[in-house]
Amino acid sequence: MTLCLTPRGHLALVPAGGAPALATDHANLLDQALARGSGHGLRWLGAREVGTALPPVAGYWRDVGARV
């Protein structure tokens, strides 16, 4: 699974396709946070995944979450 920004501006987990994927445990926890809303997912990434090696897309959104 990887993150994508939907046309309506929401973050969502989608199948990774050819992109590097999140580890299953990270994807499950992030999915729970995103179920509450994109802001919750960003906050979870920015607060809980600091210093964690993540695929580039998830790392980008983690950095955004750490700044908001």
C-alpha positions as YAML, in Angstrom:
chain: A
units: angstrom
residues:
- id: 1
  name: MET
  ca: [0.00, 0.00, 0.00]
- id: 2
  name: THR
  ca: [1.04, 3.57, -0.65]
- id: 3
  name: LEU
  ca: [-0.48, 7.00, -0.11]
- id: 4
  name: CYS
  ca: [-2.21, 9.06, -2.77]
- id: 5
  name: LEU
  ca: [-4.02, 12.38, -2.79]
- id: 6
  name: THR
  ca: [-7.54, 12.00, -4.15]
- id: 7
  name: PRO
  ca: [-9.07, 14.55, -6.53]
- id: 8
  name: ARG
  ca: [-11.12, 15.83, -3.57]
- id: 9
  name: GLY
  ca: [-7.96, 16.49, -1.55]
- id: 10
  name: HIS
  ca: [-8.09, 13.51, 0.81]
- id: 11
  name: LEU
  ca: [-5.21, 11.19, 1.59]
- id: 12
  name: ALA
  ca: [-5.92, 7.53, 0.91]
- id: 13
  name: LEU
  ca: [-4.08, 4.24, 1.01]
- id: 14
  name: VAL
  ca: [-4.10, 2.51, -2.35]
- id: 15
  name: PRO
  ca: [-2.37, -0.57, -3.77]
- id: 16
  name: ALA
  ca: [1.26, 0.29, -4.45]
- id: 17
  name: GLY
  ca: [1.43, -0.99, -8.02]
- id: 18
  name: GLY
  ca: [5.06, -0.43, -8.99]
- id: 19
  name: ALA
  ca: [5.79, 2.08, -6.22]
- id: 20
  name: PRO
  ca: [7.64, 1.10, -3.04]
- id: 21
  name: ALA
  ca: [5.05, -0.05, -0.51]
- id: 22
  name: LEU
  ca: [4.56, 0.66, 3.18]
- id: 23
  name: ALA
  ca: [5.18, -2.22, 5.55]
- id: 24
  name: THR
  ca: [1.95, -4.00, 6.47]
- id: 25
  name: ASP
  ca: [2.06, -2.96, 10.14]
- id: 26
  name: HIS
  ca: [2.58, 0.71, 9.20]
- id: 27
  name: ALA
  ca: [-0.15, 0.52, 6.56]
- id: 28
  name: ASN
  ca: [-2.66, -0.96, 9.02]
- id: 29
  name: LEU
  ca: [-2.05, 1.73, 11.65]
- id: 30
  name: LEU
  ca: [-2.08, 4.49, 9.06]
- id: 31
  name: ASP
  ca: [-5.32, 3.14, 7.61]
- id: 32
  name: GLN
  ca: [-6.93, 3.38, 11.06]
- id: 33
  name: ALA
  ca: [-5.76, 7.00, 11.41]
- id: 34
  name: LEU
  ca: [-6.93, 7.90, 7.89]
- id: 35
  name: ALA
  ca: [-10.35, 6.40, 8.64]
- id: 36
  name: ARG
  ca: [-10.80, 9.31, 11.06]
- id: 37
  name: GLY
  ca: [-9.74, 11.83, 8.38]
- id: 38
  name: SER
  ca: [-6.76, 13.03, 6.39]
- id: 39
  name: GLY
  ca: [-5.63, 15.32, 9.20]
- id: 40
  name: HIS
  ca: [-5.48, 12.42, 11.62]
- id: 41
  name: GLY
  ca: [-3.40, 10.44, 9.12]
- id: 42
  name: LEU
  ca: [-0.99, 13.33, 8.63]
- id: 43
  name: ARG
  ca: [-0.70, 13.87, 12.37]
- id: 44
  name: TRP
  ca: [-0.04, 10.16, 12.91]
- id: 45
  name: LEU
  ca: [2.70, 10.15, 10.27]
- id: 46
  name: GLY
  ca: [4.28, 13.35, 11.54]
- id: 47
  name: ALA
  ca: [4.26, 12.31, 15.18]
- id: 48
  name: ARG
  ca: [4.66, 8.53, 15.19]
- id: 49
  name: GLU
  ca: [6.91, 7.88, 12.21]
- id: 50
  name: VAL
  ca: [9.67, 10.42, 12.84]
- id: 51
  name: GLY
  ca: [12.99, 8.73, 12.15]
- id: 52
  name: THR
  ca: [11.37, 5.68, 10.51]
- id: 53
  name: ALA
  ca: [12.64, 4.62, 7.10]
- id: 54
  name: LEU
  ca: [9.62, 4.96, 4.82]
- id: 55
  name: PRO
  ca: [9.11, 4.77, 1.06]
- id: 56
  name: PRO
  ca: [9.51, 8.18, -0.64]
- id: 57
  name: VAL
  ca: [5.77, 8.97, -0.93]
- id: 58
  name: ALA
  ca: [5.07, 8.16, 2.73]
- id: 59
  name: GLY
  ca: [8.21, 10.06, 3.74]
- id: 60
  name: TYR
  ca: [6.97, 13.12, 1.89]
- id: 61
  name: TRP
  ca: [3.61, 13.04, 3.68]
- id: 62
  name: ARG
  ca: [5.36, 12.39, 7.01]
- id: 63
  name: ASP
  ca: [7.37, 15.58, 6.49]
- id: 64
  name: VAL
  ca: [4.18, 17.49, 5.68]
- id: 65
  name: GLY
  ca: [2.54, 16.08, 8.81]
- id: 66
  name: ALA
  ca: [5.51, 17.08, 10.95]
- id: 67
  name: ARG
  ca: [5.19, 20.69, 9.78]
- id: 68
  name: VAL
  ca: [1.47, 21.21, 10.34]
...
